[in-house]
Amino acid sequence: MADKKIAYYRTYQDVPTKGEAVSIYECELDGDARMVRRFVTHIPESGDYDRLEVDWAMVLSHREAEKVEPEEFERLWELELPEE
């Protein structure tokens, strides 16, 4: 069985009253589909932070997603979660 090709994509979204959210997705490439394995979202202005390992079929279809290097994903993934 061949290793799956992995790629990373970044998106931005304005969140009213909080700031601009940046999300980075770790995707397994399957033909033209980008199947999300993990993703992390951070809003620097508000300090909101969330990361999630995906255990269902989630396809990244955001057309404006920019390809990024794995290191950018890992830096954001490894941030300390804020205290509740």
Protein Blocks (a to p, Z undefined) as FASTA:
>chain_A
ZZddddddddddddehkbccddddddddehjbccdfbdcdddfknopacddddfbdcddf
bfklccddfklmmmmmmpccddZZ
